[in-house]
């Protein structure tokens, strides 16, 4: 058996390439959308991808299953569980609990493991030439290392009201089923630390059934269903806005994108024309570079591992947008965007100097230190705004700070007082740079960014409150 774990750090998303070397065939489970990765693995190992499977209808990324099938001719093996409203709307081999299929000499048994979503399934792998006993379980968003999948996404992200409690009850039943599996089975989940699909995901890529029974919080509530449900539902992170669109696009028969797009480099005049029409501009430079000089009205979303997630909060799927990015980073940024279906990139420019060549001036962000922030706090005419997530805010915040999550800031500008000085901050400055750019774009002029954030504030011994 050949096995390769493929991990996308930007979305903390795992996919798997598993091959039968004797038969020269392979399966890919939960593929990302830039599928050239799997084609290269297949070529290097002289295998043909014949099967493609998914653990559920994903909300956090746009699946590459159909792109990969179009390029390889592989068959799709997808869940037919969940009932009305939870069936994939394109041709596939439907899977139900208890089904099995072969990939060469590799046997995959299907377990219906609802809770995160009604149709979620897991795949139990047996390498039949080596042993009649199963060796691996691919759990998708069912069991993670140290956590289980959250059941509230349908309600919070997709607007399906009244589903989180029902999902939590289903998850409790699925956990009991997992508890009956042999301890030696390896667990390979769909996500790692940093994913919004849970609140306590571990950083290591895999685990075992036995280890999760001992260390995973979910298995400590074996006789306390109400306690399990309460803990599972509380303090979950904000689901990114784009999750609702992913649920839709992963279910329907959508247009395919079988290669990474090449972006158009815009001339100064083309940039000006697009900018004047209101096309959004995403400045992907470091927050420090942005602060030193930025084009008025642009958003600062750094091109790091969180790039796609924050773009998913800011951009809509109907509108084009422009990137400010070094040419050498375009392939990486484009891949990150296409993984959540943000394909409408109008073009790019390499530098903010394009603005200056048009005869315009750059603006500078007003970044302040901890001591300057403390001085400002003495004023009665200052509003300071904590841009972190709700659970972060509840765990400890600066007394008197208002809370507005940065992902929803642009929809909550009425909570920010234009008649006062405003100081924004987050944990370590990345989100506050996004927030600063949002406020500047929307006409707030008396704003400051405490870039050191709560990390610096606490490390310097300053007090926090939890009320």
C-alpha positions as CSV (number, residue, x, y, z in Angstrom):
1,X,0.0,0.0,0.0
2,X,1.2,3.5,-0.8
3,X,0.0,6.3,1.5
4,X,0.5,10.1,1.3
5,X,-1.0,12.7,3.6
6,X,-1.5,16.0,1.7
7,X,-1.9,19.0,3.9
8,X,-3.0,22.6,3.1
9,X,-1.7,24.8,5.9
10,X,-3.8,27.8,4.7
11,X,-7.1,26.0,5.5
12,X,-5.7,23.4,7.9
13,X,-7.2,20.9,5.5
14,X,-6.1,17.3,5.0
15,X,-6.6,15.1,2.0
16,X,-5.2,11.6,1.3
17,X,-3.7,9.7,-1.6
18,X,-3.9,5.9,-1.1
19,X,-2.7,3.5,-3.7
20,X,-2.5,-0.2,-4.3
21,X,1.0,-0.7,-5.7
22,X,0.3,-4.2,-7.0
23,X,-2.7,-3.0,-9.1
24,X,-1.3,0.4,-9.9
25,X,-4.5,2.2,-8.9
26,X,-5.3,4.8,-6.3
27,X,-8.0,6.7,-4.4
28,X,-8.0,10.4,-3.3
29,X,-10.1,11.3,-0.3
30,X,-11.3,14.9,0.2
31,X,-9.2,16.5,-2.6
32,X,-8.4,20.2,-2.6
33,X,-9.3,22.1,-5.8
34,X,-5.8,22.6,-7.2
35,X,-5.6,19.0,-8.1
36,X,-2.3,19.0,-9.9
37,X,-0.8,17.9,-6.6
38,X,-2.5,14.5,-6.8
39,X,-1.7,14.1,-10.5
40,X,2.0,14.6,-9.7
41,X,1.9,12.0,-6.9
42,X,0.2,9.5,-9.3
43,X,2.8,10.1,-12.0
44,X,5.7,9.8,-9.6
45,X,4.4,6.5,-8.3
46,X,3.2,5.1,-11.7
47,X,-0.4,4.9,-10.5
48,X,-3.7,5.7,-12.0
49,X,-6.3,7.5,-9.9
50,X,-9.5,5.5,-10.3
51,X,-11.5,6.4,-7.2
52,X,-12.3,9.8,-5.6
53,X,-14.2,9.9,-2.3
54,X,-15.5,12.6,0.1
55,X,-16.4,12.3,3.8
56,X,-19.2,14.9,3.5
57,X,-20.3,18.0,1.7
58,X,-17.6,20.4,2.8
59,X,-18.2,23.9,4.1
60,X,-14.7,25.2,4.6
61,X,-13.2,24.6,1.1
62,X,-14.3,24.0,-2.5
63,X,-13.7,20.3,-3.2
64,X,-11.6,19.3,-6.2
65,X,-13.3,16.0,-6.6
66,X,-15.1,16.8,-9.8
67,X,-12.0,18.6,-11.3
68,X,-9.9,15.5,-10.5
69,X,-12.6,13.2,-12.0
70,X,-12.7,15.3,-15.2
71,X,-8.9,15.0,-15.6
72,X,-8.5,11.3,-14.7
73,X,-11.8,9.6,-15.5
74,X,-12.0,8.4,-11.9
75,X,-15.3,7.4,-10.3
76,X,-16.8,9.5,-7.6
77,X,-17.8,7.8,-4.3
78,X,-20.0,10.1,-2.2
79,X,-22.4,9.8,0.6
80,X,-26.1,9.1,0.0
81,X,-26.9,9.4,3.6
82,X,-28.6,12.3,5.4
83,X,-32.0,12.3,3.7
84,X,-33.7,15.0,1.7
85,X,-31.6,18.0,1.0
86,X,-28.3,16.3,1.6
87,X,-27.7,14.5,-1.7
88,X,-25.1,15.5,-4.2
89,X,-26.8,16.9,-7.3
90,X,-24.4,15.4,-9.9
91,X,-23.7,11.8,-11.0
92,X,-21.8,9.7,-8.5
93,X,-21.6,6.3,-6.8
94,X,-23.8,6.7,-3.7
95,X,-22.6,5.3,-0.5
96,X,-24.6,4.1,2.5
97,X,-23.6,2.8,6.0
98,X,-22.3,-0.7,5.6
99,X,-21.2,-0.4,2.0
100,X,-17.8,-1.3,0.9
101,X,-15.7,-1.0,-2.3
102,X,-12.2,-2.1,-3.4
103,X,-9.3,-0.1,-4.8
104,X,-7.1,-2.8,-6.1
105,X,-6.5,-4.9,-3.0
106,X,-7.5,-2.2,-0.6
107,X,-10.9,-2.5,1.0
108,X,-12.9,0.6,2.2
109,X,-15.8,0.1,4.5
110,X,-18.3,3.0,4.9
111,X,-19.5,4.1,8.3
112,X,-22.2,6.7,8.6
113,X,-21.0,9.1,11.3
114,X,-23.4,12.0,11.4
115,X,-23.2,15.0,13.8
116,X,-21.0,17.5,12.0
117,X,-23.4,17.2,9.1
118,X,-26.3,14.7,8.5
119,X,-24.6,12.9,5.6
120,X,-21.0,12.6,7.0
121,X,-19.3,9.3,6.5
122,X,-16.0,7.8,7.5
123,X,-13.9,5.3,5.6
124,X,-12.4,2.2,7.3
125,X,-9.4,0.9,5.3
126,X,-8.2,-2.7,5.3
127,X,-5.0,-3.6,3.5
128,X,-6.1,-7.1,2.6
129,X,-2.8,-8.6,1.5
130,X,-1.3,-7.5,4.8
131,X,-4.1,-8.3,7.3
132,X,-7.8,-9.0,7.5
133,X,-8.1,-6.4,10.2
134,X,-8.7,-2.7,9.4
135,X,-5.7,-0.4,9.8
136,X,-6.9,3.2,9.2
137,X,-10.0,5.3,9.6
138,X,-10.5,8.5,7.6
139,X,-12.9,10.5,9.7
140,X,-13.3,13.8,7.8
141,X,-14.8,16.2,10.2
142,X,-16.1,13.6,12.6
143,X,-13.2,12.9,14.9
144,X,-10.2,15.1,15.0
145,X,-7.0,14.8,17.1
146,X,-8.3,16.1,20.4
147,X,-11.8,17.2,19.2
148,X,-14.9,16.3,17.2
149,X,-16.6,18.2,14.5
150,X,-18.9,21.1,15.4
151,X,-22.6,20.6,14.7
152,X,-23.5,24.3,14.6
153,X,-22.1,25.3,11.2
154,X,-25.4,24.5,9.4
155,X,-27.2,27.0,11.6
156,X,-24.5,29.7,12.0
157,X,-23.0,29.6,8.5
158,X,-25.7,28.2,6.2
159,X,-28.8,29.5,8.1
160,X,-30.4,26.1,8.6
161,X,-32.2,27.1,11.9
162,X,-32.7,24.5,14.6
163,X,-30.1,22.0,13.5
164,X,-27.3,22.4,16.0
165,X,-28.9,20.6,18.9
166,X,-30.0,17.7,16.6
167,X,-26.5,17.5,15.2
168,X,-25.0,17.4,18.7
169,X,-27.3,14.5,19.6
170,X,-26.2,12.7,16.4
171,X,-22.6,13.4,17.2
172,X,-23.0,11.8,20.6
173,X,-24.3,8.6,19.0
174,X,-21.5,8.6,16.5
175,X,-18.9,9.0,19.2
176,X,-20.3,5.9,20.9
177,X,-19.9,4.0,17.7
178,X,-16.3,5.2,17.4
179,X,-15.7,4.1,21.0
180,X,-16.4,0.5,19.9
181,X,-13.6,0.4,17.4
182,X,-10.3,-1.4,18.2
183,X,-7.7,0.9,19.8
184,X,-5.0,0.2,17.3
185,X,-6.7,1.7,14.3
186,X,-5.0,4.9,13.0
187,X,-7.2,8.0,12.8
188,X,-6.6,10.4,9.9
189,X,-8.9,13.4,10.2
190,X,-9.9,16.0,7.6
191,X,-8.4,19.0,9.6
192,X,-5.8,20.1,12.0
193,X,-5.2,23.0,14.3
194,X,-6.4,26.3,13.0
195,X,-9.5,25.0,11.3
196,X,-12.8,26.6,12.1
197,X,-14.5,23.2,12.0
198,X,-13.8,22.7,15.7
199,X,-12.4,24.6,18.7
200,X,-9.7,22.4,20.1
201,X,-8.0,20.6,17.2
202,X,-4.6,19.1,17.8
203,X,-1.5,20.1,15.8
204,X,-0.3,16.5,15.0
205,X,-1.6,15.1,11.8
206,X,-3.0,11.8,13.1
207,X,-3.9,9.7,16.1
208,X,-5.3,6.3,17.1
209,X,-8.7,5.3,18.3
210,X,-7.2,4.3,21.6
211,X,-5.4,7.6,22.1
212,X,-8.5,9.6,21.3
213,X,-10.5,7.5,23.8
214,X,-8.0,8.6,26.5
215,X,-7.3,12.2,25.6
216,X,-10.1,13.6,23.4
217,X,-12.6,15.6,25.6
218,X,-15.6,14.1,23.7
219,X,-14.9,10.6,25.1
220,X,-15.0,11.7,28.7
221,X,-18.8,12.2,28.5
222,X,-19.8,8.6,27.9
223,X,-22.7,8.7,30.4
224,X,-23.5,12.4,30.2
225,X,-25.2,13.3,26.9
226,X,-26.4,16.7,28.2
227,X,-22.9,17.6,29.3
228,X,-21.5,16.5,26.0
229,X,-23.9,18.6,24.0
230,X,-23.3,21.7,26.2
231,X,-19.6,21.6,25.9
232,X,-19.7,20.8,22.2
233,X,-21.9,23.8,21.4
234,X,-20.3,26.5,23.6
235,X,-17.5,28.8,22.6
236,X,-17.2,27.6,19.0
237,X,-15.3,30.1,16.7
238,X,-17.1,32.3,14.2
239,X,-17.7,30.4,11.0
240,X,-16.3,32.3,8.0
241,X,-18.9,34.0,5.8
242,X,-17.9,32.0,2.8
243,X,-18.9,28.6,4.4
244,X,-22.5,29.0,3.3
245,X,-21.3,29.3,-0.4
246,X,-19.1,26.3,-0.1
247,X,-22.0,24.2,1.1
248,X,-23.9,25.2,-2.0
249,X,-21.1,24.9,-4.5
250,X,-19.9,21.5,-3.2
251,X,-23.4,20.0,-3.6
252,X,-24.5,21.3,-7.0
253,X,-23.3,20.8,-10.6
254,X,-21.0,23.8,-10.9
255,X,-18.5,25.0,-13.6
256,X,-15.1,23.3,-13.2
257,X,-11.6,24.9,-13.0
258,X,-9.1,22.3,-13.9
259,X,-5.9,24.4,-13.7
260,X,-4.5,27.3,-11.7
261,X,-5.5,30.5,-13.5
262,X,-2.8,32.9,-14.7
263,X,-3.4,36.4,-13.6
264,X,-3.3,39.6,-15.8
265,X,-0.8,42.2,-14.8
266,X,-2.6,45.6,-15.0
267,X,-1.1,48.8,-16.3
268,X,-1.4,52.0,-14.3
269,X,-4.3,53.1,-16.5
270,X,-6.1,49.8,-16.2
271,X,-5.7,49.8,-12.5
272,X,-7.0,53.4,-12.2
273,X,-10.0,52.6,-14.4
274,X,-10.9,49.5,-12.4
275,X,-10.3,51.3,-9.1
276,X,-12.5,54.2,-10.2
277,X,-15.3,51.7,-10.9
278,X,-15.2,50.6,-7.3
279,X,-13.5,47.2,-7.8
280,X,-12.0,46.2,-4.5
281,X,-8.3,46.0,-4.0
282,X,-6.6,43.6,-1.7
283,X,-3.1,44.6,-0.5
284,X,-1.4,41.3,0.4
285,X,1.8,42.9,1.8
286,X,2.9,42.6,5.4
287,X,1.0,44.7,7.9
288,X,4.2,46.7,8.6
289,X,4.7,47.5,4.9
290,X,1.0,48.4,4.6
291,X,1.3,50.8,7.5
292,X,4.3,52.6,6.0
293,X,2.2,53.5,2.9
294,X,-1.0,52.2,1.3
295,X,-3.4,53.1,-1.4
296,X,-6.5,54.8,0.2
297,X,-9.5,52.5,0.1
298,X,-7.6,49.2,-0.1
299,X,-7.9,46.3,2.3
300,X,-4.8,44.9,3.9
301,X,-5.0,41.1,4.0
302,X,-1.6,39.6,4.4
303,X,-0.7,36.8,2.0
304,X,-0.1,34.3,4.9
305,X,-1.8,31.1,5.8
306,X,-5.0,33.0,6.8
307,X,-5.2,34.9,3.5
308,X,-8.1,32.9,2.0
309,X,-10.1,32.9,5.2
310,X,-10.1,36.7,5.6
311,X,-10.7,37.2,1.9
312,X,-13.7,35.0,2.3
313,X,-15.0,37.4,5.0
314,X,-14.4,40.5,2.9
315,X,-15.1,39.5,-0.7
316,X,-18.3,38.3,-2.3
317,X,-18.5,35.6,-5.0
318,X,-20.2,38.0,-7.5
319,X,-17.6,40.7,-7.6
320,X,-14.2,41.0,-9.2
321,X,-11.2,42.1,-7.2
322,X,-7.6,43.1,-7.7
323,X,-4.5,42.0,-5.8
324,X,-1.4,43.9,-4.9
325,X,1.3,41.2,-4.7
326,X,4.8,40.3,-5.7
327,X,4.7,38.3,-9.0
328,X,6.6,35.5,-7.3
329,X,3.7,35.0,-4.8
330,X,0.9,35.0,-7.3
331,X,0.7,31.2,-7.8
332,X,0.5,30.6,-4.0
333,X,-2.1,33.3,-3.5
334,X,-4.2,32.2,-6.5
335,X,-4.2,28.6,-5.2
336,X,-5.3,29.8,-1.8
337,X,-8.2,31.8,-3.3
338,X,-9.3,29.1,-5.7
339,X,-9.5,26.6,-2.8
340,X,-12.5,28.5,-1.6
341,X,-13.9,29.4,-5.0
342,X,-12.8,33.0,-5.2
343,X,-11.9,32.9,-8.9
344,X,-12.9,36.4,-10.1
345,X,-9.5,38.0,-9.9
346,X,-9.6,41.0,-12.2
347,X,-5.8,41.3,-12.3
348,X,-2.9,42.4,-10.2
349,X,-0.2,45.0,-9.7
350,X,3.1,44.4,-8.0
351,X,3.5,47.5,-6.0
352,X,1.6,50.5,-4.5
353,X,4.0,52.6,-6.6
354,X,1.4,52.3,-9.4
355,X,-0.7,54.7,-7.3
356,X,2.2,57.2,-7.1
357,X,2.9,57.0,-10.9
358,X,-0.7,58.2,-11.3
359,X,0.3,61.3,-9.3
360,X,-1.4,60.3,-6.1
361,X,-0.2,60.1,-2.5
362,X,0.0,57.1,-0.3
363,X,-1.6,57.2,3.2
364,X,0.2,56.0,6.4
365,X,-1.5,54.0,9.1
366,X,-1.3,55.4,12.6
367,X,0.2,52.5,14.6
368,X,0.7,53.1,18.3
369,X,2.7,51.4,21.1
370,X,1.4,50.0,24.4
371,X,2.5,53.1,26.3
372,X,0.8,55.4,23.8
373,X,-2.4,53.3,24.1
374,X,-2.4,53.6,27.8
375,X,-2.1,57.4,27.6
376,X,-5.0,57.5,25.1
377,X,-7.1,55.4,27.5
378,X,-7.1,58.3,29.9
379,X,-9.3,60.2,27.4
380,X,-13.1,60.1,27.7
381,X,-13.4,60.7,24.0
382,X,-11.8,57.5,22.8
383,X,-13.5,54.2,21.8
384,X,-11.3,51.1,21.8
385,X,-12.4,48.1,19.9
386,X,-11.4,44.5,20.4
387,X,-11.6,42.8,17.0
388,X,-11.0,39.2,18.1
389,X,-13.5,36.4,18.1
390,X,-16.2,36.2,20.8
391,X,-14.6,33.3,22.7
392,X,-11.2,35.1,22.8
393,X,-12.9,38.3,24.0
394,X,-14.8,36.4,26.8
395,X,-11.6,34.7,27.9
396,X,-10.1,38.0,28.9
397,X,-10.3,41.6,27.5
398,X,-9.3,45.1,28.4
399,X,-11.9,46.7,30.7
400,X,-14.1,49.1,28.7
401,X,-13.3,47.7,25.3
402,X,-16.1,47.2,22.9
403,X,-16.2,44.0,21.0
404,X,-16.8,43.8,17.2
405,X,-15.4,40.8,15.4
406,X,-13.2,41.9,12.5
407,X,-15.0,39.5,10.0
408,X,-18.3,41.4,10.6
409,X,-16.8,44.8,11.1
410,X,-17.9,46.2,7.8
411,X,-21.5,45.2,8.5
412,X,-21.3,46.8,12.0
413,X,-19.8,50.2,11.3
414,X,-22.7,51.7,13.2
415,X,-21.1,50.4,16.3
416,X,-18.0,52.5,15.7
417,X,-18.2,56.2,16.7
418,X,-17.0,58.5,14.0
419,X,-17.1,61.4,16.4
420,X,-14.5,59.9,18.7
421,X,-11.0,58.7,18.4
422,X,-11.0,55.0,17.8
423,X,-8.3,52.5,18.7
424,X,-8.5,49.0,17.2
425,X,-6.5,45.9,18.3
426,X,-6.7,42.1,18.2
427,X,-4.3,39.4,19.5
428,X,-1.1,40.2,17.7
429,X,-1.8,42.8,15.0
430,X,-2.8,40.9,11.8
431,X,-6.6,41.3,12.3
432,X,-6.3,44.9,13.6
433,X,-4.5,45.8,10.3
434,X,-7.5,44.4,8.4
435,X,-9.8,46.3,10.7
436,X,-7.9,49.5,10.3
437,X,-8.0,49.3,6.5
438,X,-11.8,48.6,6.7
439,X,-12.4,51.7,8.8
440,X,-10.1,53.9,6.7
441,X,-11.9,52.7,3.6
442,X,-15.3,53.6,5.1
443,X,-14.4,57.2,6.0
444,X,-13.1,56.9,9.5
445,X,-10.2,59.3,9.9
446,X,-9.4,59.4,13.6
447,X,-8.3,55.8,14.0
448,X,-5.2,54.2,15.5
449,X,-4.0,50.6,15.5
450,X,-2.5,49.1,18.7
451,X,-0.6,46.5,16.7
452,X,0.9,44.8,19.8
453,X,-2.5,43.7,20.7
454,X,-3.6,41.5,23.6
455,X,-0.5,39.4,23.4
456,X,1.7,42.3,24.2
457,X,-0.8,43.8,26.7
458,X,-0.9,40.6,28.8
459,X,2.9,39.9,28.5
460,X,3.6,43.4,30.0
461,X,1.4,42.6,33.0
462,X,-1.6,44.7,32.2
463,X,-5.0,43.7,33.7
464,X,-7.8,42.0,31.8
465,X,-11.4,41.3,32.8
466,X,-13.8,38.5,31.8
467,X,-17.2,40.1,32.5
